[in-house]
């Protein structure tokens, strides 16, 4: 399946949050797909997260993957898989409040449900810290 990719900067209470969107590229209005909120680990939108997002979209999901540290780093920031990136990601994890993560989840869920290719059925998945965030987001629906 061909996948269309883009990003959207969503407004949150703590500032704009870059969210990467991966969707099946079918003709507009021809088909709607379930949505999937995909949370990364502490490094944000790394190659493995991008590949997994593309794979899910290729299997028929509209995927939105937010940059979880938008209040600490500029849009598009990817932390390295090294000591510096790990230390930074863990520090941001501790600094970011649960209410910020929860508010961000509500924003992404609304955007995903409003996506023209999304059927309105939404699931969550995440890795490392993202697993915790996915669980919390799933409880919102």
C-alpha positions in Angstrom: 0.0 0.0 0.0 1.3 3.5 -0.8 1.6 5.7 2.3 1.2 9.5 2.4 3.4 11.2 5.0 3.1 14.7 6.4 3.4 16.5 9.7 1.0 18.8 11.6 1.8 21.2 14.3 -1.0 20.8 16.8 -1.8 23.5 19.4 -1.5 22.3 23.0 -1.7 24.2 26.3 2.1 24.1 26.4 2.7 25.2 22.8 2.7 23.7 19.4 3.4 19.9 19.1 4.8 18.5 15.9 2.9 15.4 15.0 3.9 13.1 12.2 1.1 11.6 10.1 1.2 8.4 8.1 -1.9 7.4 6.1 -2.8 5.0 3.4 -2.8 7.0 0.1 -6.2 5.9 -1.3 -8.3 8.3 -3.3 -10.0 10.9 -1.1 -13.4 9.8 0.1 -12.9 6.2 -1.1 -12.1 4.6 2.2 -11.7 5.3 5.8 -9.2 3.5 8.1 -8.9 3.1 11.9 -6.5 5.5 13.6 -3.5 4.7 15.7 -1.8 7.0 18.1 1.9 5.8 18.2 4.1 7.0 21.0 7.9 6.8 20.6 10.4 6.1 23.2 12.4 9.0 24.8 14.3 9.7 21.7 11.2 10.9 19.7 10.9 10.3 15.9 13.9 8.0 15.3 14.3 5.8 12.2 12.8 2.8 13.9 9.7 4.8 14.9 9.3 6.2 11.4 9.6 2.7 9.9 7.1 1.2 12.3 4.7 4.1 11.6 5.0 3.5 7.9 4.5 -0.2 8.4 1.3 0.3 10.4 0.0 2.8 7.7 0.9 0.2 5.0 -1.4 -2.2 6.8 -4.3 0.2 6.7 -4.1 2.5 9.7 -3.9 6.3 9.9 -1.0 6.8 12.3 -0.2 10.0 14.3 3.1 10.0 16.1 3.6 13.1 18.3 6.9 14.6 19.4 6.5 14.2 23.1 9.1 16.8 24.2 7.7 19.7 22.3 7.8 22.0 25.3 11.6 21.3 25.7 12.9 21.0 22.1 12.2 22.7 18.7 10.1 20.8 16.2 11.9 18.0 14.4 14.3 17.3 17.2 15.4 13.7 17.4 17.6 12.7 20.4 20.5 10.4 19.7 20.8 6.8 20.8 23.8 7.7 23.0 24.5 8.9 26.5 23.7 12.5 25.7 20.4 11.7 24.1 19.5 9.2 26.8 20.3 11.7 29.6 18.3 14.4 27.9 15.3 12.2 27.2 15.2 10.9 30.7 15.5 14.5 32.1 12.6 15.7 29.9 10.6 12.7 31.0 11.0 13.8 34.6 10.3 17.5 33.9 7.1 16.9 31.8 4.0 16.6 34.0 1.5 13.9 33.6 -1.1 16.6 33.0 0.9 17.8 30.0 1.2 14.3 28.6 -2.6 13.8 29.1 -3.5 17.1 27.5 -1.3 16.3 24.6 -3.0 12.9 24.2 -6.4 14.6 24.1 -5.2 17.0 21.3 -3.8 14.1 19.2 -6.9 11.9 19.7 -9.1 14.8 18.5 -6.9 15.5 15.5 -6.8 11.8 14.6 -10.5 11.4 14.9 -10.9 14.5 12.6 -8.5 13.2 9.9 -10.5 12.7 6.7 -9.1 9.2 6.2 -9.8 8.1 9.8 -12.9 6.0 10.5 -13.1 7.3 14.1 -11.9 4.0 15.6 -8.7 4.7 17.5 -6.1 2.6 19.2 -2.8 3.4 20.9 0.7 1.8 20.9 3.9 2.9 22.4 7.5 1.9 23.3 9.3 2.5 26.6 7.9 5.7 28.0 5.6 5.7 25.0 4.0 2.4 26.3 3.0 4.2 29.5 1.7 7.2 27.5 -0.2 4.8 25.2 -1.9 3.1 28.1 -2.9 6.5 29.6 -4.2 7.7 26.2 -6.3 4.5 25.8 -8.1 5.2 29.0 -9.3 8.5 27.6 -11.4 6.9 24.9 
